[in-house]
């Protein structure tokens, strides 16, 4: 499984240093000119998942690839990436410029109801094409961000959050990108890879308070923005197993690890792997291994 690209990775790879406020609970925010970080014009940026949020104002021709979809930005657009979306960018043409800002979940959480917005819903792929007037609107906001980030003002991050909200609200009023193409070539492999990534990132479980968020096939289909039957067909074609089988196998594997290597009680382990009722966890375990969690631990 490919390593998650963190904010620390971004700064060490691009600036050889870490900002002092990167790990503070108030949240981190920064803004950059795209041409300073974009690399070679036609180079394809590798598929990866990042552990931070990113909003990009892109002036240039680009294609975003995600699951079995490709979304084209013909001349300019704005995109919203969140930690639940692994994607790949293919840059086309030599003219590439714009801005992007990055921020942590702690920064985002201080904006009321922000996760109720459509652009941050699971399965969304918010990319919008822009005309000349819209480019100028967003460019001015990003320039404000760039100026404000260097100001010595006690409440500048509140102002920056307000600017992020401006970008979000202006984008949500636009028409969604209709330049979406679906690909059959290697689509099943790509969907399977993304499913495995979503499943595996929930492990290992390291605390009784940690819990699987994606537990049933519909959860995964929603995050991948595909129909549950489409997901099931793709996984069956590539692995020979259904979505439910793959989830159950991984849950069983993690359950055995927790029973062997922790002193958590059975109810805590069941809750961590997605069972609200301990008796349901015991039934699942018995069905799978013909023994109970208690007996498995004793053996």
Secondary structure in CASP SS format (residue, H / E / C, confidence):
PFRMAT SS
TARGET T0000
AUTHOR 0000-0000-0000
METHOD secondary structure of the structure
MODEL  1
X C 1.00
X C 1.00
X C 1.00
X C 1.00
X E 1.00
X C 1.00
X H 1.00
X H 1.00
X H 1.00
X H 1.00
X H 1.00
X H 1.00
X H 1.00
X H 1.00
X C 1.00
X C 1.00
X C 1.00
X C 1.00
X C 1.00
X C 1.00
X C 1.00
X C 1.00
X C 1.00
X C 1.00
X C 1.00
X C 1.00
X C 1.00
X C 1.00
X E 1.00
X E 1.00
X E 1.00
X E 1.00
X E 1.00
X H 1.00
X H 1.00
X H 1.00
X C 1.00
X C 1.00
X C 1.00
X C 1.00
X C 1.00
X C 1.00
X C 1.00
X E 1.00
X E 1.00
X E 1.00
X E 1.00
X E 1.00
X C 1.00
X E 1.00
X C 1.00
X C 1.00
X E 1.00
X E 1.00
X E 1.00
X E 1.00
X E 1.00
X E 1.00
X E 1.00
X E 1.00
X E 1.00
X E 1.00
X E 1.00
X E 1.00
X E 1.00
X E 1.00
X C 1.00
X C 1.00
X E 1.00
X E 1.00
X E 1.00
X E 1.00
X E 1.00
X C 1.00
X C 1.00
X E 1.00
X E 1.00
X E 1.00
X E 1.00
X E 1.00
X E 1.00
X C 1.00
X C 1.00
X C 1.00
X C 1.00
X C 1.00
X E 1.00
X E 1.00
X E 1.00
X E 1.00
X E 1.00
X E 1.00
X E 1.00
X E 1.00
X E 1.00
X E 1.00
X E 1.00
X E 1.00
X E 1.00
X E 1.00
X E 1.00
X E 1.00
X E 1.00
X C 1.00
X H 1.00
X H 1.00
X H 1.00
X H 1.00
X H 1.00
X C 1.00
X C 1.00
X C 1.00
X C 1.00
X H 1.00
X H 1.00
X H 1.00
X C 1.00
X H 1.00
X H 1.00
X H 1.00
X C 1.00
X C 1.00
X C 1.00
X C 1.00
X C 1.00
X C 1.00
X E 1.00
X E 1.00
X E 1.00
X C 1.00
X C 1.00
X H 1.00
X H 1.00
X H 1.00
X H 1.00
X H 1.00
X H 1.00
X H 1.00
X H 1.00
X H 1.00
X H 1.00
X H 1.00
X H 1.00
X H 1.00
X H 1.00
X H 1.00
X H 1.00
X H 1.00
X C 1.00
X C 1.00
X C 1.00
X C 1.00
X C 1.00
X C 1.00
X C 1.00
X H 1.00
X H 1.00
X H 1.00
X H 1.00
X H 1.00
X H 1.00
X H 1.00
X H 1.00
X H 1.00
X H 1.00
X H 1.00
X H 1.00
X H 1.00
X H 1.00
X H 1.00
X H 1.00
X H 1.00
X C 1.00
X C 1.00
X C 1.00
X C 1.00
X C 1.00
X C 1.00
X C 1.00
X E 1.00
X E 1.00
X E 1.00
X C 1.00
X C 1.00
X C 1.00
X C 1.00
X H 1.00
X H 1.00
X H 1.00
X H 1.00
X H 1.00
X H 1.00
X H 1.00
X H 1.00
X H 1.00
X H 1.00
X H 1.00
X H 1.00
X H 1.00
X H 1.00
X C 1.00
X C 1.00
X C 1.00
X C 1.00
X C 1.00
X C 1.00
X C 1.00
X C 1.00
X C 1.00
X C 1.00
X C 1.00
X C 1.00
X C 1.00
X C 1.00
X C 1.00
X C 1.00
X H 1.00
X H 1.00
X H 1.00
X H 1.00
X H 1.00
X H 1.00
X H 1.00
X H 1.00
X C 1.00
X C 1.00
X C 1.00
X H 1.00
X H 1.00
X H 1.00
X H 1.00
X H 1.00
X H 1.00
X H 1.00
X H 1.00
X H 1.00
X H 1.00
X H 1.00
X H 1.00
X C 1.00
X C 1.00
X C 1.00
X H 1.00
X H 1.00
X H 1.00
X H 1.00
X H 1.00
X H 1.00
X H 1.00
X H 1.00
X H 1.00
X H 1.00
X H 1.00
X H 1.00
X H 1.00
X H 1.00
X H 1.00
X H 1.00
X H 1.00
X H 1.00
X H 1.00
X C 1.00
X C 1.00
X C 1.00
X C 1.00
X H 1.00
X H 1.00
X H 1.00
X H 1.00
X H 1.00
X H 1.00
X H 1.00
X C 1.00
X C 1.00
X C 1.00
X C 1.00
X C 1.00
X H 1.00
X H 1.00
X H 1.00
X H 1.00
X H 1.00
X H 1.00
X H 1.00
X H 1.00
X H 1.00
X H 1.00
X H 1.00
X H 1.00
X C 1.00
X C 1.00
X C 1.00
X H 1.00
X H 1.00
X H 1.00
X H 1.00
X H 1.00
X H 1.00
X C 1.00
END
